[in-house]
Amino acid sequence: MQEVLRPVWLPPNIFRRRCGTMQVRDLVVIRPPRLQRTFHARRFKNRISSLIANTLFRKNSSMASASNVLGTELKPCSMDPITGFFRDGCCRSGAEDLGLHLVCAQVTEDFLKFSKIRGNDLITPVPEFHFPGLKSGDRWCLCVLRWREAFEAGVAPPVVLESTHISTLEFVDLADLQAHSVAP
């Protein structure tokens, strides 16, 4: 039986700490089949690597040029605790992120209680997922719809506009974000 090529994710400490630029080595490593290191396996590996590079790093790719709601380069939200769907410190999203973790917020006690009541306990640490638990004042990438829900309930946490992804504007008005903004 021939082993199938599959992407292997690298640990987060290998990621670059800048949101706007990534490299193929930061995202995936393609392993060729162990038993068959033939010409075809190498050629297939090279085709996959170039396909990943061409798809992810086009000049106008959203990953290569992530912008914030102000139209400038997306800045990291938090490195302690490390946040973002990809755990690279940046509030950006991908196809795997069903929650759209795009809003960089400085969480408050009221918001943490609200989120726990709604079924998302952000206070309790979960070591198996490397989640330390949040306390008031921590910065965290929130799901855009949870932030909007909190906004409508009157408990929206302050937002760091420089670290909030531009796609947030598809769900929330910029004026509402600016009314809840905090300095970076």
ChimeraX attribute file (.defattr): number of C-alpha atoms within 10 A of each C-alpha:
attribute: neighborCount
match mode: 1-to-1
recipient: residues
	/A:1	4
	/A:2	8
	/A:3	11
	/A:4	9
	/A:5	15
	/A:6	13
	/A:7	11
	/A:8	11
	/A:9	12
	/A:10	13
	/A:11	10
	/A:12	15
	/A:13	10
	/A:14	11
	/A:15	18
	/A:16	14
	/A:17	16
	/A:18	14
	/A:19	23
	/A:20	18
	/A:21	13
	/A:22	17
	/A:23	13
	/A:24	13
	/A:25	14
	/A:26	16
	/A:27	18
	/A:28	15
	/A:29	15
	/A:30	15
	/A:31	15
	/A:32	19
	/A:33	16
	/A:34	11
	/A:35	9
	/A:36	12
	/A:37	10
	/A:38	11
	/A:39	9
	/A:40	10
	/A:41	16
	/A:42	15
	/A:43	12
	/A:44	14
	/A:45	18
	/A:46	14
	/A:47	12
	/A:48	16
	/A:49	17
	/A:50	13
	/A:51	12
	/A:52	14
	/A:53	14
	/A:54	12
	/A:55	10
	/A:56	18
	/A:57	18
	/A:58	12
	/A:59	10
	/A:60	10
	/A:61	12
	/A:62	15
	/A:63	18
	/A:64	16
	/A:65	18
	/A:66	22
	/A:67	22
	/A:68	24
	/A:69	22
	/A:70	15
	/A:71	12
	/A:72	14
	/A:73	18
	/A:74	24
	/A:75	24
	/A:76	25
	/A:77	29
	/A:78	22
	/A:79	15
	/A:80	11
	/A:81	17
	/A:82	21
	/A:83	22
	/A:84	24
	/A:85	22
	/A:86	18
	/A:87	19
	/A:88	22
	/A:89	28
	/A:90	31
	/A:91	32
	/A:92	32
	/A:93	19
	/A:94	12
	/A:95	6
	/A:96	9
	/A:97	13
	/A:98	10
	/A:99	13
	/A:100	23
	/A:101	27
	/A:102	28
	/A:103	34
	/A:104	32
	/A:105	27
	/A:106	24
	/A:107	22
	/A:108	19
	/A:109	15
	/A:110	14
	/A:111	23
	/A:112	21
	/A:113	15
	/A:114	19
	/A:115	19
	/A:116	13
	/A:117	10
	/A:118	12
	/A:119	8
	/A:120	13
	/A:121	15
	/A:122	19
	/A:123	17
	/A:124	13
	/A:125	13
	/A:126	11
	/A:127	9
	/A:128	7
	/A:129	7
	/A:130	11
	/A:131	15
	/A:132	16
	/A:133	14
	/A:134	19
	/A:135	15
	/A:136	14
	/A:137	13
	/A:138	15
	/A:139	26
	/A:140	28
	/A:141	31
	/A:142	24
	/A:143	20
	/A:144	23
	/A:145	17
	/A:146	20
	/A:147	27
	/A:148	20
	/A:149	16
	/A:150	18
	/A:151	17
	/A:152	10
	/A:153	11
	/A:154	11
	/A:155	19
	/A:156	23
	/A:157	26
	/A:158	23
	/A:159	27
	/A:160	26
	/A:161	26
	/A:162	23
	/A:163	29
	/A:164	30
	/A:165	29
	/A:166	23
	/A:167	18
	/A:168	22
	/A:169	16
	/A:170	9
	/A:171	11
	/A:172	15
	/A:173	12
	/A:174	16
	/A:175	10
	/A:176	12
	/A:177	24
	/A:178	15
	/A:179	10
	/A:180	16
	/A:181	17
	/A:182	15
	/A:183	8
	/A:184	12
